[in-house]
Amino acid sequence: MVSWAMRLRRRFVTLASTIGLVLQLSTVGIVAGADDPVLVGAGDIGDCTSTRDEATADLLDDIPGTVVTLGDNVYQSGTAAEFDTCYDPGWGRHRTRTHPSTGNHDYKTPGAAGYFGYFGSAAGDRDTGYYSYDRGAWHIVVLNSNCEEIGGCGAASDQVAWLKADLAAHAGSHVLAYWHHPRYSSGKHGSDPTVQAFWNVLYAAGADLVLNGHDHDYERFAPQDPWGRADPTHGIRQFVVGTGGTNLRARATVVANSEMFATAHGVLKLTLRSDSYDWAFVPVAGVTFSDTGSDEPHGPPPPRTRTVFRATADAWVDQAHRHRNRGKTGKLLVDGDTGRGFKAHTYIKVKVGGTSGVVHRAVLRVWVTGATRDGPTIARTTTTWSESTITWANRPGARGGVITDAGAIPVGAWYEFDVTSHVTGDGSYGFVLRPTSRDGIDMSSRQGTRPPRLVVETIPGAP
């Protein structure tokens, strides 16, 4: 553990380099106009085994504005003692101008009691941990991505209902949101789909920026929609800034739309103008990496019309019973070959009609009754097969390549296969689900309790 004497000696060294730090801040272009709101911060901060949190706190000393934290404020367990000993001497100097968010390490103390006790009313209601505030023309939303601690983050959760109402009450403002777990990330923890509903609501409201921590790195994404597709017109620009002080980690993968990735301690500084925003990653003393840029805020995307079409036919076929039809059972099955001829495929057919405009998104939804660690692929197939006669022996093959290859799929929930690239409007569509492993998946058929369905979302425009 780093002693307080060592921290004090380091503080004197840092103060001695103040002139160099000011020059560094000027170089990366973070000087804001007097009337432009500034947000500055990071996540994954206080760590008594290191002085790097002291180094990032030194940066805050010379940057005015609102300080934001992106969760995991202190390590390892978010206790009151850790906040007093490992957070307060550094970032705590700026507590009166801090708007925090909470992370999973903060909840290692039940109810995140250390976090809420330290930040008080600035952290929002301790039973929820989400709140909002305004800065100039911008509305700032702070969400709680520790979903299991507050009753969930799904579309039907209290938090998402609050988010919708809050954004509706601030229509016309530019929107920035932050929380701990990133929807998209190339870091060790990777992309987290549990916060998908946050993105859906924010995107529909025209949000411009999302900030996260959790992965101990810095990553900037190009504007994208909630489904990870590039959208330079209405997309959300996301930053992962888990660089506040604890140990950094290397990139684990490369996620689509990632524009910049670095392992460097520092803070992100945002200047929020009425007609634009600037960003600058400001590194700690001795680190040369920086990242700067500007963009303009935008309004909401065109309204989407959402239509649900239930499957008109479905069946599963298996290699072990080449001539058996399974079109009237209550389940659908996909399974891999165990070497005994037990391979199984599922076929689903849907008729789409009455749509107008341009297909913006289309997903085939299936209700999962048996989970899998490695889900199936989905591809197009013909629509000439019949639910009552299809067998392994007469099954049609796939048309074209794989549309989507699923990973792990939980039980007792809807799973969505994105088939946007193959649904162009009205017409009949056939799909085949095939295994990529020996770990099978069970789903409800149209004779079951929750039939498969194709959800088609369109926007105005010529098809």
NORWO-V332795 format. One record per run of one state. SS is the DSSP state (H for helix, E for strand, C for the rest). FROM is the first residue (numbers start at 1). TO is the last residue. Records with the same first field share a line. If there is no record, write none. Layout:
SS: FROM-TO, FROM-TO
This chain:
C: 1-3, 17-17, 28-36, 43-45, 47-51, 62-65, 70-73, 75-79, 88-90, 100-105, 109-109, 124-130, 136-137, 143-146, 150-157, 170-173, 179-192, 205-208, 213-217, 222-223, 225-229, 231-235, 242-257, 263-265, 273-276, 284-290, 296-303, 319-330, 336-343, 353-357, 371-371, 373-376, 382-397, 406-408, 410-412, 419-419, 423-426, 435-440, 445-452, 460-463
H: 4-16, 18-27, 52-61, 80-87, 91-97, 106-108, 110-123, 147-149, 158-169, 193-204, 420-422
E: 37-42, 46-46, 66-69, 74-74, 98-99, 131-135, 138-142, 174-178, 209-212, 218-221, 224-224, 230-230, 236-241, 258-262, 266-272, 277-283, 291-295, 304-318, 331-335, 344-352, 358-370, 372-372, 377-381, 398-405, 409-409, 413-418, 427-434, 441-444, 453-459
